[in-house]
Amino acid sequence: MTEPTSRRVVFVVGSGRSGTSTMAGTLRTLGLHVPQPEVVADATNPKGFGEPRWVVDLHAELLARSNVQVSDARPRAWLDTGTTSGDHATRARVTAWLEEQLAVGDELVIKDPRAAWFLGLWRAAADRCGATSSYVTMLRPVTEVVGSKQTYYGRMGAGSDRGAVTRTAAWVNMMLHTERATRGQQRAFVHYADLLDDWTRPVFALGEAFDLAAVKTAMAVDIAEVHRFIDPSLRRVTMTWDDVPVPDRLRELADETWHALDALAADDSAELQQTCDQLRAAYAEQYAEAEAFAHSTVVAQRRAAATEAARGPAERQGAARSVADRVPHAVRAMVPPAARRRLRRAVGRERPRGQA
């Protein structure tokens, strides 16, 4: 029989811009330890990110090795990140770091939007450290998530339609696979709106469900500090499908995904989990069709890249812009991310990896 442990690691997961920083900051304020140093607050998140810098750097490294974006719409990206993070050296490295952090505090909160790609790695490390893993998935309507990313991270080059399609697809991919990766584990789903309306209800429910001593024994001064930390005006972007133009089929799939996750927050049943499995299969099929449609565009870009390699810098830049301008936005939105990145690099429009 396994001995009970006071060691707890709470992973705050979900799509970026869905309230993960607010949840992590709340748990930190109540006494859970966020490994230091943290990522510094900026204009996109003035209250702070609640993200350990070591974790963010690790995930950025692993994503680069996997050729996967933070918000990647490709179903096969999960296989790529799983392969990259499965080696013994990486697992030993994460386990050693986690053991050091648990020596500082028995209850940790680890949050990074990239973490969903590597939950298997973190679960194995927690097990080796004798710590119980828990997962809180933040839920926010997809239109608000996409709208917030468009507002704070930019519109992914020319044409907001393309960015909306890519980000909506990435949200579906991320949320459905996160649900699958946390299934059978100690987990909870929390609506961002509920956290802003009255944080005490969902957070103290988490404290009981996850047996978090820091939350269950929080002092009045800590509770007052959380009240000051959580500002309802943080929900600065509220959008609907009228503001997020995407193809009808993708919109329907995103809506069905949202309804399934919304229902899971109230009833984490096998039936709803099966619905998520069906949606994940439907998404993979739809993505494969989009790749097939855009295959000619990808081939054309490869030919253009081969031609440009033999030209001078000025000629290469002009030719790349010509190719990019000739591809319709609706088609470019369906091109696999790796191919789009090659095209953007050619015209000098590559975005930082953290903004997707």
GUVO-959699 format. One line per field, with one value per residue (C-alpha): residue number from 0; x, y, z. Coordinates in pm, 1 decimal. Each point is the difference from the previous one (the first is absolute). Layout:
<nodes>
pos [NUM_...]
px [X_...]
py [Y_...]
pz [Z_...]
</nodes>
This chain:
<nodes>
pos [0_1_2_3_4_5_6_7_8_9_10_11_12_13_14_15_16_17_18_19_20_21_22_23_24_25_26_27_28_29_30_31_32_33_34_35_36_37_38_39_40_41_42_43_44_45_46_47_48_49_50_51_52_53_54_55_56_57_58_59_60_61_62_63_64_65_66_67_68_69_70_71_72_73_74_75_76_77_78_79_80_81_82_83_84_85_86_87_88_89_90_91_92_93_94_95_96_97_98_99_100_101_102_103_104_105_106_107_108_109_110_111_112_113_114_115_116_117_118_119_120_121_122_123_124_125_126_127_128_129_130_131_132_133_134_135_136_137_138_139_140_141_142_143_144_145_146_147_148_149_150_151_152_153_154_155_156_157_158_159_160_161_162_163_164_165_166_167_168_169_170_171_172_173_174_175_176_177_178_179_180_181_182_183_184_185_186_187_188_189_190_191_192_193_194_195_196_197_198_199_200_201_202_203_204_205_206_207_208_209_210_211_212_213_214_215_216_217_218_219_220_221_222_223_224_225_226_227_228_229_230_231_232_233_234_235_236_237_238_239_240_241_242_243_244_245_246_247_248_249_250_251_252_253_254_255_256_257_258_259_260_261_262_263_264_265_266_267_268_269_270_271_272_273_274_275_276_277_278_279_280_281_282_283_284_285_286_287_288_289_290_291_292_293_294_295_296_297_298_299_300_301_302_303_304_305_306_307_308_309_310_311_312_313_314_315_316_317_318_319_320_321_322_323_324_325_326_327_328_329_330_331_332_333_334_335_336_337_338_339_340_341_342_343_344_345_346_347_348_349_350_351_352_353_354_355]
px [0.0_134.7_87.9_-193.3_210.3_-30.3_182.0_-229.8_63.6_-290.6_32.4_-207.4_-70.5_-212.2_40.3_191.7_-221.9_-255.8_66.7_288.6_210.9_-282.4_-46.1_373.2_30.4_-293.5_146.4_336.9_-160.0_-171.2_331.0_92.1_357.2_74.9_362.8_220.1_86.6_-326.7_-55.9_-27.1_-340.2_-53.4_-274.9_-169.0_-27.3_47.5_-88.6_276.8_14.1_64.8_243.8_335.1_271.6_175.9_-318.0_-64.2_357.9_-16.6_-324.1_129.5_304.8_-207.5_-245.5_287.3_146.1_-344.8_-65.0_-328.4_-151.9_-147.8_-343.2_34.4_-304.4_151.9_-132.3_334.4_179.6_-95.1_193.3_302.2_12.8_-59.2_294.1_228.0_-84.2_16.6_376.3_163.3_226.4_-291.5_-203.7_293.8_59.3_-361.8_-14.3_313.8_-136.4_-339.5_162.6_185.6_-324.1_-185.4_278.3_-106.9_-372.3_-218.7_-272.5_101.8_-193.6_147.5_-154.8_105.7_-222.5_271.6_-32.6_-290.9_241.1_207.6_-240.3_124.6_352.1_-112.2_-221.0_289.2_227.7_-258.8_-43.2_374.4_0.5_-284.5_-234.7_-368.0_-80.3_-320.4_-125.2_-224.7_-107.0_-116.5_-300.3_-72.5_-213.3_211.3_-105.1_131.8_324.9_56.8_-106.8_238.4_289.2_-84.4_-4.3_318.2_212.7_-93.7_-181.4_262.5_93.9_-229.5_-361.7_-174.9_-209.3_305.7_102.7_-350.3_-17.3_342.0_-57.3_-347.2_133.8_289.2_-246.2_-202.0_316.8_141.4_-315.5_-103.6_345.2_38.4_-325.5_132.4_339.0_-157.4_-270.2_6.2_204.9_-98.9_-141.0_-251.5_-133.2_-48.6_-169.5_199.4_-323.0_-74.4_348.6_-56.7_-357.8_68.6_337.4_-66.1_-244.4_213.7_330.4_-111.9_-168.4_340.7_156.6_-234.1_15.1_380.7_56.7_206.1_93.8_95.6_-345.7_-197.2_181.9_27.9_11.4_-226.5_294.7_68.7_-364.8_-6.4_313.3_-167.0_-297.9_243.4_180.1_-306.7_-147.3_-319.2_124.9_271.6_-256.1_84.6_-98.1_-352.8_-70.0_-247.4_14.3_-99.8_348.2_186.0_-47.2_64.4_-147.8_-333.1_137.4_275.9_-242.6_-236.6_283.2_126.0_-352.0_-48.3_336.5_-92.3_-334.9_166.3_263.4_-262.3_-201.8_311.1_43.4_-324.2_15.1_328.6_-180.0_112.0_-269.6_133.6_354.8_-113.0_-148.9_340.5_158.4_-244.2_70.3_373.8_-37.4_-223.0_255.9_284.5_-205.7_-84.6_363.2_114.8_-247.1_132.8_355.9_-105.5_-169.8_307.9_255.8_52.0_70.2_263.4_165.3_2.1_167.4_267.9_72.6_15.7_237.6_231.6_3.2_60.9_299.5_190.3_-82.7_139.0_-159.3_-205.7_-125.8_-92.0_-203.6_-190.4_-77.5_-123.3_-236.7_-131.5_-78.1_-162.5_-219.0_-125.7_-127.5_-360.3_-53.1_-251.7_253.8_292.3_-204.2_-9.6_371.7_181.3_175.7_349.9_-56.8_-144.5_302.8_232.0_-191.6_-6.4_373.2_61.6_-182.0_139.3_-327.6_77.2_-158.5_162.6_-71.3_-194.4_-264.8_-247.7]
py [0.0_343.1_226.7_329.9_301.5_368.2_85.0_151.9_141.5_188.3_47.5_287.9_-87.7_112.8_235.8_323.1_304.4_-217.0_110.5_-231.5_287.1_118.4_-349.5_-51.3_342.0_-74.7_-330.5_168.4_273.8_-261.3_-167.3_-246.1_41.7_119.7_-98.5_306.5_205.1_74.7_144.5_377.2_164.0_209.2_191.6_-320.6_-123.8_288.9_-211.9_-248.0_-338.9_-228.2_-192.4_-136.2_118.9_-340.1_-176.2_244.3_-31.1_-380.2_-12.8_245.6_-222.3_-318.1_162.5_118.2_-351.0_-136.2_266.5_82.8_341.6_111.4_-3.5_-269.5_-115.3_-327.4_-317.3_-173.9_267.7_-195.4_-300.5_217.8_160.4_-335.1_-149.0_292.4_1.8_-376.1_-39.8_-98.2_305.9_243.3_-190.6_-11.0_371.7_93.2_-236.1_152.8_352.8_-93.3_-165.1_324.3_199.2_-241.6_54.4_366.4_-70.8_-311.4_154.2_136.8_165.3_-30.0_192.6_56.5_-22.5_-223.3_-251.6_-185.6_-139.5_-166.0_-117.0_-357.2_119.8_199.7_-277.0_-245.3_248.9_62.7_-373.5_-42.2_276.0_-161.0_291.9_-6.5_167.7_201.4_186.8_302.8_80.0_356.1_47.1_313.7_24.7_-57.2_330.9_188.3_-197.8_63.7_362.6_54.3_-150.7_214.6_307.4_-61.8_-214.3_151.4_-140.8_-236.9_200.8_120.3_-99.1_-43.9_-284.2_-222.1_65.9_-66.6_-333.2_-114.5_100.6_-151.8_-328.8_9.8_56.1_-307.0_-206.7_121.2_-34.9_-343.8_-147.9_163.1_-165.7_-334.3_47.9_78.1_-266.3_-244.5_244.1_228.6_292.4_282.1_239.3_365.3_273.0_321.7_198.2_-181.7_80.5_370.9_8.1_-170.1_-170.6_-147.1_-262.0_-171.8_44.8_-131.1_-287.9_-76.2_12.8_-272.4_-211.4_10.6_-0.3_319.0_99.2_354.7_63.5_-176.2_190.1_336.8_297.0_304.2_213.8_-238.9_-2.2_379.4_4.8_-222.4_236.7_276.5_-218.0_-108.4_285.5_-70.1_250.4_-255.1_-148.0_273.9_-183.3_-130.3_-111.4_-217.5_-189.2_326.3_125.1_-324.9_-99.1_-372.1_-263.7_-145.3_-352.4_119.2_223.5_-293.2_-220.4_272.7_54.3_-372.2_-15.0_291.9_-155.1_-333.2_164.9_222.4_-311.4_-176.9_283.0_-113.1_-374.4_-169.7_-305.8_-281.2_99.0_353.5_-130.7_-219.9_308.8_165.8_-305.9_30.6_371.0_-62.1_-254.7_238.7_277.2_-222.4_-93.3_362.1_105.2_-278.3_122.7_354.5_-123.2_-190.2_308.3_214.2_-251.7_184.7_321.5_-172.6_-149.7_342.1_153.1_-268.4_68.4_372.3_-58.0_-209.9_271.8_277.1_-183.1_72.3_372.4_302.7_132.7_273.3_-235.6_-266.0_243.1_131.8_-349.4_-116.2_294.7_-75.9_-362.0_105.1_259.8_-248.8_-250.8_74.8_51.6_-284.1_-243.8_127.8_-56.4_-371.0_-33.2_-197.2_230.5_-114.2_100.9_335.3_65.2_-66.7_250.5_264.2_-40.3_54.2_335.2_104.9_-27.9_-284.5_63.5_-80.9_-362.9_97.2_188.8_-222.6]
pz [0.0_-100.8_290.8_1.7_-91.6_77.3_-320.8_-261.2_-347.5_-156.4_-375.2_-136.4_-362.6_-292.4_-290.2_45.7_70.0_181.2_357.2_83.2_135.0_226.0_142.0_56.5_163.2_227.7_119.4_53.4_208.8_217.8_75.1_-274.6_-119.8_-352.1_-72.6_-37.0_-190.2_-178.7_-345.0_37.9_-49.5_-312.6_-180.0_-119.0_359.4_245.6_306.7_-79.8_-167.6_298.3_-219.9_121.6_-238.2_9.4_-112.0_-284.0_-124.5_16.6_-195.9_-259.8_-48.2_-32.9_-241.3_-218.8_-4.4_-91.8_-268.9_175.8_71.4_332.4_-164.7_-264.4_-194.1_-123.3_165.5_-58.0_202.7_312.8_-125.6_-77.4_346.4_167.8_-185.5_85.4_370.5_44.7_17.7_328.5_24.7_-23.7_259.4_239.2_-49.5_76.9_298.1_152.1_-39.9_142.9_302.1_68.8_-12.0_229.3_252.9_7.0_35.7_17.8_-219.9_-338.3_-279.6_-349.0_-282.5_-359.4_-311.4_-150.0_284.2_-162.0_-260.2_271.9_270.5_-25.5_73.2_303.7_135.2_-13.4_177.7_272.7_51.5_40.1_259.8_192.4_-74.2_-91.6_-333.4_-44.4_-305.0_-27.6_-355.5_-56.1_-227.0_-199.0_-316.7_-309.2_-156.5_304.3_-1.2_-370.6_31.3_289.7_-194.0_-302.2_224.9_199.8_-231.7_-336.2_-300.7_-139.7_-305.8_-274.7_43.7_333.1_-144.4_-29.4_358.3_129.7_-184.1_116.0_361.3_13.7_-136.5_247.9_287.0_-99.5_-31.4_331.6_208.1_-123.9_47.3_340.9_103.7_-117.5_169.9_340.1_-15.4_287.9_208.5_284.3_-197.2_-12.7_-264.2_99.9_-201.5_-19.8_40.1_328.6_126.1_-66.4_132.2_335.2_21.9_344.4_-126.2_-266.1_183.6_337.5_-181.8_-152.8_344.8_120.1_-316.5_-19.4_377.8_-10.5_353.3_-102.8_-142.3_273.5_274.9_-176.5_236.4_-28.5_-109.8_-292.1_-105.0_6.0_-215.3_-261.2_-7.2_-88.3_-252.8_-199.4_-199.1_-202.6_-257.9_-85.6_-238.6_-246.0_-320.3_-58.7_-355.2_-187.0_-328.7_-170.6_92.3_-77.5_-366.1_-51.8_-235.4_112.6_49.3_231.3_187.3_58.2_124.4_234.6_135.3_61.3_175.8_222.3_94.7_85.0_220.4_161.0_88.1_135.9_250.9_162.7_-68.7_-88.0_-136.6_-228.0_-247.3_-35.4_-25.2_-288.2_-165.5_24.5_-164.2_-288.6_-36.5_2.2_-281.0_-196.0_37.1_-121.2_-305.6_-74.8_35.5_-233.6_-260.8_32.7_-47.7_-312.5_-143.4_62.2_-128.3_-328.3_187.9_214.2_-310.5_-166.2_305.4_-2.3_-366.7_69.6_293.4_-219.5_-265.1_253.8_146.7_-321.8_-2.7_180.6_324.2_-170.1_-270.5_258.3_206.8_-302.6_-130.1_340.6_29.2_-347.5_95.3_327.3_-169.2_-257.1_257.4_106.0_374.8_20.7_-145.3_206.2_315.7_-78.2_-69.6_274.3_250.8_-93.3_-361.7_104.2_218.8_-292.6_-209.8_277.0_60.8_-369.1_3.8_338.9_191.6_241.6_340.7_334.6_97.2_308.1_-194.9_-181.7]
</nodes>
